[in-house]
């Protein structure tokens, strides 16, 4: 059985502005090992997002972290995977608002209409890479792992149709990463010219690109 080993005394139940790498998932006796970082997103807002360092078999670690057999949701920008429990509807698990924001912002199109709340994720979620097998693409995308290690503030940027390679931003910043994600999703919903959105650590400087409407 996989074990959760505390690292430096941190607890995933202590509210944090940034995710903490405070658990190691390790099961060397089960055969086959990996070494990667996953982003764990509990469904309850009273439990912070945290980073898990997986050093044991990937399949059993995913099962442990989501609480049962897992189903994969594909994210497209950047390529990644969001794992949730297969029996989430039968178990009547609660809505996961933070994982839902990530799914919407990162284009998890198969989420829409797949659960009882269209466009939303239910139950605990685990964010990993684009490959379901151990390898260089199995861990959480580096830019997202770095984002969740950041303590804030955060900024939102968008691209618009006709300029897919140019990111636009303004001076607004957010102390909480999910406040930034909520603003990004709301902006994409309200402004029809938005093609893509992203959340980045804010550097305190106004972007050189043209500001987008708030």
N, C-alpha and C positions, 0 to 999 in steps of 0.2 A: 504494500500500500504506500502511496505517496505520502510524504510528511511535509508539514509547513514549518520551516525552521526560522525563528526570529533572527533578524539581522540588526545588530547594534541597538536592540531594545525598542525598535520602532513598532508601532501597532497600527494595523489598517483601520482601527476604530477611532483613532484620534483625528479630528478634523485638521486638514492641511490645505494650504493654498496650492501646493504642488504635490504631485504623486510621489510616493516614497518607494524606494527599492527595498522593501522590508520583509520579503519572504523569499525563500528558496524552495522550489519544488524539486525534490530529489528522490528518485527511486532506482538506484543503480542495479538492484537485484532483479528487475523485471525484464532486462534484456534490451539493448539498444539505448543509446543516450543521445542527448542533444544539449545545446548550450545557447539559450536565446532569452530575450526579454519579451514579456507579454504585458499588456495593459489590462488590468482587471477593473471592471465597472460594475459595482454592486447596484441593485435596483433601488435600494433605499438611499434617499438623499442625506441621511444621517451618517452614512458610511462613505468615506472618501475613496476616490479612485486611487489605485496603487499599482506599482510595477512589480511583477513577479519575475524572478530569474529562474528559468526552467533548466535544470541540468539532468533530469531524468527523461524517461520515455514521453514523447509529446502527447500521444493519444490519452494515456492515463492521467497526465497532468491536466489536460483540457477537461476531461471528465470530472476530475476532482474540483477544479476551479469553478465550473458552472453548476456542479451539484448533480450530475447525471449524464446520460448519453447526450452527445452534442450534435447540433445541426449548424451548418456553415452558411453564413450570409456573405455574399461577395461585395466588397467595396471596390470602386473603380478608380477613384482619384484621391490619393495614390492607391495602386493595387494593394489590397489587404483583405483580411478575413475577420468577420465578427462571428464568434461562436456563441450559441445560445442553447438552452436545453430543448431537446426534442419534445418533451412532455409538458412544455410550459403552459399550454392551454388546458390540458387535462388536470394539471396541478393548480390551475387558476392562479398563476404567479402574477405579481403586480407589474404594472407598466414600469419600464426603465427609461425615465425621461432623458438622462444624459446619453445613454447609448443611442436613443432615438435621434437626438441632435447630431451625433456623429454619423449615423446612418444617412440622414438627410443631407448633411453637408458633404459627405464623401460619396454620394451617389450609389446607395444600396437600393437599386430599383426594385429588386425582388421583395423588399420589405413591404412595399405598398400593396395593401390588400391581402397579405399573407397571414396576418393575425387578426384578432377581433378588433383591434384599433388600427385601421389602415395607416401606413406610414410610420408605425411605431414598433419598438422592440420591447419584448416582454421577458421579464426575469433577468437573472444575472447574465452579464456578457463579458466576453474575453476577446480582446483585439490582438490578432497576430498578423503574420505576413500573408503574401499572396499564395504561397505554396502550403498545402496541408501536410506535406512530408518534411522531415528534418532536412535542413540545408540552408543555403545563404538567404533564401527568401522566406524562411519559416517564421522568423521573429517579426515583431512589430516594426513597421517602416521607421527607419532612423529619425526622419523628420517629426514623426508623431511621438516617438519615445522622448526625443529632445524637448518637444513642446510640453509634455506632461511632467518633465523634470523641472521646467522653468517655473519660478515662483511668481511670475507676473511683473509688470502688466503685459496685456496681450492686445494685439491689433487685428483688425479685419481688413482683408484685401479682396478685390474682385477683378475678374476680367469681363469684358463686354463683347458682344457679338461684333465681329469685324476686326477685333484686336485681341486674338486669343493668347498672344505671348506677352501682353503688357498688363501688369498688375496695377490697379488703382487703389489708393488708400486715402485716409484723412487723419486728422489729429486725435480722433477719439480712441481712448484706450480703456481696457477693462481689467479689474483686479482678478477676476475669476475667469478661467479658461472657458467654462460653459456659458457664462454670460456673453462672452465673445462669440461662441458658437450660436447661441440663440439669436444674437444680432445678425450674424451672417445668414442664417436660414431665413429670418424675417426679411432681410434686405433682398435676398434672392426671390422671395415670394412677392414682394411689393414692386420691385424694379424689374420690368420685363426685359431690359437689355442685359441683365447679368447672365453670363455664361457659366462662370465657375466662381467659387468662393474658397477662401482659406483663412485660417487663423495662424498668426505668427507671433513670436515674442516681440514686444514693442521695444524699440531702441531709443524712444524719447525724441526722435527727430521726425519732422513732417516728411512723408515720402515725396520724392521728386515728381511722381506721377500726378495727373490731375485728380483732385479729390472727387469722391463719389458722394451723392446725396445721402444725408443721414436719415 
